[in-house]
Amino acid sequence: MQPSNSDVNTAAFANLQKGIDIWTQTLSKIEYKNDKADFNDKIGKFIYFNLINLNIALNKKADAEKYLNQLQENLVYIKLSYDEANELKNMEKDIYQIKK
């Protein structure tokens, strides 16, 4: 017996939410000023990029903006490469193109 598409979608979104919960919990453990910490600025950068891109893909403008703002507040501690800075600019453009 095959599950219906709505069952698959429900399960997929539930599992996706579990991943989001893990990422947001990990963000609270980031030690931006400690390069040797298990959860340092590099981990924070990757989590923020993932959360922003995920919310753009799901057309969740408010959540994407929330994580973008949090990332921007912590850019004092996070070093972005040239490519990452360009990716961030593109993500900003993508966020503001999402219709509410």
N, CA and C of each residue as an Amber inpcrd file, in Angstrom:
protein
   300
   0.8440000  -1.1820000   0.0000000   0.0000000   0.0000000   0.0000000
   0.8910000   1.2480000   0.0000000   0.6760000   2.1070000  -0.9620000
   1.4580000   3.3350000  -1.0950000   0.8110000   4.4670000  -0.2900000
   1.6130000   5.2310000   0.4270000   1.0310000   6.3920000   1.1210000
   0.6160000   7.4460000   0.1020000  -0.4180000   8.1790000   0.4350000
  -0.8730000   9.2360000  -0.4670000   0.1250000  10.3930000  -0.4310000
   0.0340000  11.2500000  -1.4230000   0.9430000  12.3980000  -1.4770000
   0.8220000  13.2840000  -0.2560000  -0.4040000  13.4330000   0.2650000
  -0.5640000  14.2890000   1.4460000   0.1130000  13.6610000   2.6590000
   0.0960000  12.3140000   2.7530000   0.7920000  11.6430000   3.8540000
   2.2960000  11.8360000   3.7350000   2.8100000  11.7300000   2.5200000
   4.2330000  11.9180000   2.2770000   4.6350000  13.3520000   2.6020000
   3.8270000  14.2990000   2.1430000   4.1220000  15.7140000   2.4050000
   4.0920000  16.0170000   3.8980000   3.1080000  15.4780000   4.5940000
   2.9980000  15.7020000   6.0320000   4.2290000  15.1560000   6.7490000
   4.6380000  13.9520000   6.3820000   5.8210000  13.3400000   7.0020000
   7.0770000  14.1380000   6.6610000   7.1790000  14.5770000   5.4150000
   8.3570000  15.3440000   4.9960000   8.4560000  16.6560000   5.7640000
   7.3370000  17.3710000   5.8990000   7.3660000  18.6430000   6.6160000
   7.6110000  18.4450000   8.1090000   7.1220000  17.3470000   8.6610000
   7.3860000  17.0670000  10.0820000   8.8760000  16.8260000  10.3000000
   9.4830000  16.0510000   9.4140000  10.9210000  15.7960000   9.5300000
  11.7340000  17.0510000   9.2480000  11.2710000  17.8500000   8.3190000
  11.9390000  19.1140000   8.0250000  11.9090000  20.0130000   9.2570000
  10.7770000  20.0400000   9.9370000  10.6560000  20.8540000  11.1420000
  11.6070000  20.3760000  12.2260000  11.8210000  19.0700000  12.3190000
  12.7800000  18.5380000  13.2920000  14.1820000  19.0740000  13.0050000
  14.5450000  19.1180000  11.7280000  15.8460000  19.6690000  11.3470000
  15.9540000  21.1430000  11.6730000  14.8970000  21.8770000  11.4080000
  14.8790000  23.3160000  11.7210000  15.0320000  23.5180000  13.2220000
  14.3410000  22.6970000  14.0110000  14.4290000  22.8030000  15.4680000
  15.8630000  22.5500000  15.9450000  16.5180000  21.5630000  15.3610000
  17.9090000  21.2700000  15.7290000  18.8000000  22.4580000  15.3790000
  18.6140000  23.0210000  14.1860000  19.4260000  24.1730000  13.7830000
  19.2160000  25.3540000  14.7160000  17.9600000  25.6500000  15.0420000
  17.7080000  26.8180000  15.9010000  18.2370000  26.5910000  17.3140000
  18.1480000  25.3500000  17.8140000  18.7190000  25.0490000  19.1240000
  20.2430000  25.2080000  19.0940000  20.8470000  24.7870000  18.0120000
  22.3030000  24.8950000  17.8800000  22.7310000  26.3530000  17.8180000
  21.9290000  27.2040000  17.1920000  22.2740000  28.6330000  17.1190000
  22.4500000  29.2320000  18.5130000  21.6740000  28.7520000  19.4650000
  21.7870000  29.3040000  20.8250000  23.0870000  28.8760000  21.5040000
  23.7730000  27.8720000  20.9400000  25.0200000  27.3770000  21.5140000
  26.2690000  27.9350000  20.8350000  26.0790000  28.7820000  19.8270000
  27.2140000  29.3020000  19.0640000  28.0530000  30.2350000  19.9330000
  29.3540000  30.0130000  19.9000000  30.3160000  30.8950000  20.5730000
  31.0840000  31.6280000  19.4780000  30.5890000  32.7970000  19.0940000
  31.1340000  33.5290000  17.9450000  32.5810000  33.9630000  18.1440000
  32.9600000  34.2290000  19.3720000  34.3070000  34.7570000  19.6250000
  35.3390000  33.6670000  19.9160000  34.9150000  32.3990000  19.9340000
  35.8050000  31.2980000  20.2840000  35.9730000  30.3780000  19.0720000
  37.0670000  30.5550000  18.3340000  37.3100000  29.7570000  17.1300000
  37.4540000  28.2690000  17.4210000  37.8300000  27.9310000  18.6470000
  38.0710000  26.5250000  18.9880000  36.8470000  25.8480000  19.5930000
  35.7640000  26.5820000  19.7470000  34.5420000  26.0030000  20.3050000
  33.9460000  25.0020000  19.3180000  33.2150000  24.0240000  19.8440000
  32.5440000  23.0500000  18.9720000  31.5450000  23.7470000  18.0570000
  30.8500000  24.7370000  18.6030000  29.8790000  25.5070000  17.8230000
  30.4090000  26.9340000  17.7030000  31.2580000  27.1680000  16.6980000
  31.8750000  28.4750000  16.5220000  31.1870000  29.2640000  15.4060000
  31.7810000  30.3870000  15.0410000  31.1820000  31.2710000  14.0410000
  30.9820000  30.5820000  12.6900000  31.8390000  29.6490000  12.3340000
  31.6970000  28.9510000  11.0490000  30.4430000  28.0910000  11.0320000
  30.1780000  27.4120000  12.1310000  28.9620000  26.6040000  12.2370000
  27.7430000  27.5150000  12.1750000  27.8080000  28.6270000  12.8890000
  26.7120000  29.5970000  12.8690000  26.4260000  30.0990000  11.4630000
  27.4970000  30.4010000  10.7360000  27.3430000  30.8950000   9.3640000
  26.6090000  29.8620000   8.5100000  27.0310000  28.6080000   8.5880000
  26.3990000  27.5680000   7.7760000  24.9320000  27.3650000   8.1570000
  24.6430000  27.4140000   9.4460000  23.2620000  27.2360000   9.8840000
  22.3930000  28.3860000   9.3940000  22.8850000  29.6160000   9.5400000
  22.1120000  30.7620000   9.0620000  21.8610000  30.6740000   7.5520000
  22.8820000  30.3340000   6.7870000  22.7140000  30.2200000   5.3410000
  21.6670000  29.1490000   5.0150000  21.7360000  28.0080000   5.7240000
  20.7600000  26.9340000   5.4880000  19.3450000  27.3800000   5.8300000
  19.1820000  28.0230000   6.9830000  17.8490000  28.4700000   7.3920000
  17.2840000  29.5210000   6.4410000  18.1160000  30.4280000   6.0070000
  17.6510000  31.4640000   5.0790000  17.2550000  30.8300000   3.7520000
  18.1200000  29.9800000   3.2060000  17.8060000  29.3460000   1.9190000
  16.5730000  28.4570000   2.0070000  16.4320000  27.7350000   3.0960000
  15.2620000  26.8770000   3.2790000  13.9840000  27.7000000   3.2930000
  13.9880000  28.7900000   4.0390000  12.7870000  29.6220000   4.1250000
  12.4960000  30.3520000   2.8180000  13.5200000  30.6710000   2.0640000
  13.2900000  31.2330000   0.7190000  12.6010000  30.1810000  -0.1430000
  13.1010000  28.9510000  -0.1080000  12.5270000  27.8720000  -0.9160000
  11.0760000  27.5820000  -0.5300000  10.7560000  27.7610000   0.7560000
   9.3930000  27.5180000   1.2360000   8.5110000  28.7650000   1.1490000
   9.0520000  29.8440000   0.5970000   8.3400000  31.1230000   0.4650000
   7.8910000  31.6820000   1.8160000   8.6920000  31.4610000   2.8360000
   8.4130000  31.9970000   4.1700000   9.2560000  33.2480000   4.3770000
   8.7310000  34.3470000   3.8540000   9.4800000  35.6010000   3.8620000
   9.8190000  36.0700000   5.2760000   8.8620000  36.0110000   6.1840000
   9.0950000  36.5170000   7.5420000  10.2060000  35.7380000   8.2400000
  10.1910000  34.4080000   8.0890000  11.2410000  33.6030000   8.7200000
  12.5920000  33.8360000   8.0600000  12.6020000  33.9430000   6.7320000
  13.8560000  34.2100000   6.0210000  14.4380000  35.5460000   6.4660000
  13.5820000  36.5670000   6.5930000  14.0440000  37.8840000   7.0500000
  14.5630000  37.8140000   8.4840000  13.8850000  37.0420000   9.3260000
  14.2960000  36.9140000  10.7280000  15.7230000  36.3640000  10.8160000
  15.9940000  35.2840000  10.0780000  17.3310000  34.6900000  10.1300000
  18.3640000  35.5600000   9.4230000  17.9530000  36.2690000   8.3760000
  18.8600000  37.2060000   7.7160000  19.2600000  38.3090000   8.6940000
  18.3000000  38.8530000   9.4210000  18.5930000  39.9090000  10.3970000
  19.5040000  39.4090000  11.5080000  19.2550000  38.1830000  11.9810000
  20.1160000  37.6180000  13.0160000  21.5390000  37.4290000  12.5010000
  21.6460000  36.9440000  11.2650000  22.9730000  36.7760000  10.6640000
  23.6750000  38.1210000  10.5600000  22.9690000  39.1310000  10.0870000
  23.5770000  40.4490000   9.9150000  24.0200000  41.0360000  11.2520000
  23.2640000  40.7680000  12.3220000  23.6630000  41.2420000  13.6440000
  24.9700000  40.5860000  14.1050000  25.2150000  39.3720000  13.6480000
  26.4050000  38.6290000  14.0750000  27.5480000  38.6930000  13.0620000
  27.3940000  39.4570000  11.9970000  28.4630000  39.5450000  10.9940000
  29.7380000  40.1690000  11.5500000  29.6360000  40.8390000  12.6790000
  30.8200000  41.3880000  13.3380000  31.7780000  40.2430000  13.6810000
  31.2150000  39.0870000  14.0150000  32.0090000  37.9310000  14.4440000
  32.2270000  36.8930000  13.3460000  31.4290000  36.9900000  12.2790000
  31.4740000  35.9720000  11.2220000  32.2360000  36.5150000  10.0220000
  33.2000000  35.7420000   9.5720000  33.9800000  36.1330000   8.3950000
  33.3670000  35.4780000   7.1630000  33.0000000  36.3070000   6.1860000
  32.4500000  35.7950000   4.9330000  33.5060000  35.8990000   3.8390000
  33.6060000  34.8500000   3.0420000  34.4740000  34.9220000   1.8720000
  33.7870000  35.8100000   0.8290000  34.5080000  36.1200000  -0.2140000
  33.9430000  36.9250000  -1.3030000  32.6970000  36.2420000  -1.8670000
  32.7930000  34.9390000  -2.1080000  31.6570000  34.1910000  -2.6620000
  30.4830000  34.1410000  -1.6910000  30.7810000  33.9820000  -0.4130000
  29.7120000  33.9580000   0.5840000  29.0210000  35.3170000   0.6950000
  29.7890000  36.3800000   0.5990000  29.2010000  37.7240000   0.6350000
  28.2840000  37.9280000  -0.5640000  28.6950000  37.4420000  -1.7290000
  27.8350000  37.5360000  -2.9120000  26.5920000  36.6790000  -2.7610000
  26.7550000  35.4880000  -2.1940000  25.5980000  34.6260000  -1.9640000
  24.6190000  35.2960000  -1.0100000  25.1340000  35.9600000   0.0150000
  24.2810000  36.6620000   0.9650000  23.4970000  37.7710000   0.2760000
  24.1540000  38.5110000  -0.5970000  23.4560000  39.5630000  -1.3520000
  22.3460000  38.9680000  -2.2040000  22.6230000  37.8380000  -2.8420000
  21.6060000  37.1840000  -3.6650000  20.4410000  36.6710000  -2.8260000
  20.7480000  36.1630000  -1.6350000  19.6810000  35.7070000  -0.7420000
  18.8000000  36.8820000  -0.3270000  19.4240000  38.0270000  -0.0390000
  18.6440000  39.2140000   0.3180000  17.6860000  39.5860000  -0.8040000
  18.1810000  39.5850000  -2.0350000  17.3310000  39.8970000  -3.1870000
  16.1940000  38.8980000  -3.2980000  16.5170000  37.6220000  -3.1060000
  15.4950000  36.5770000  -3.1990000  14.4160000  36.7590000  -2.1310000
  14.8280000  37.1320000  -0.9300000  13.8620000  37.3350000   0.1560000
  12.8880000  38.4460000  -0.2150000  13.4120000  39.5270000  -0.7160000
  12.5400000  40.6760000  -0.9840000  11.7200000  40.5220000  -2.2550000
  11.9730000  39.4420000  -3.0020000  11.1350000  39.1330000  -4.1500000
   9.9770000  38.1950000  -3.7880000  10.0270000  37.6380000  -2.5910000
   8.9240000  36.7620000  -2.1380000   7.7130000  37.6280000  -1.8520000
   6.6010000  37.2210000  -2.4020000   5.3540000  37.9460000  -2.1490000
   4.7530000  37.4600000  -0.8360000   4.1820000  38.3820000  -0.0860000
   3.5720000  38.0150000   1.1980000   2.2840000  37.2670000   0.9820000
